[in-house]
Amino acid sequence: LVKVAEPNKWRMKHRIVWEEHHGKIPDGQNVIFLDGNKLNTEIENLALVTNSEHLEMNRARLRSEDPECTKSGILVARLSVATDRRKKQIRERGSENG
């Protein structure tokens, strides 16, 4: 945590670092550590994922201490979330027509 204002206003350092480089973090998104080390707040070790992607990464254990593997895990999670979203759309259309 980093103190950003008085009397006791604190923010997470990794979120501050991300915002310094990329701007405000949109609602529904999270900054994660590519190497799993929460003390490594270098911008190269941070990635932005949606809440759904974050959930899928945790559920499917798509994190690693190897940043490249975690980047691949993010892509797998994005594909899984998109696939689930598409399946839901198809089901909803089917129930409308059925």
PyMOL commands that set and color helices and strands:
alter all, ss='L'
color gray80, all
select helices_A, chain A and resi 13-22+43-45+51-59+67-97
alter helices_A, ss='H'
color red, helices_A
select strands_A, chain A and resi 2-5+9-11+29-33+46-50
alter strands_A, ss='S'
color yellow, strands_A
deselect
rebuild
show_as cartoon
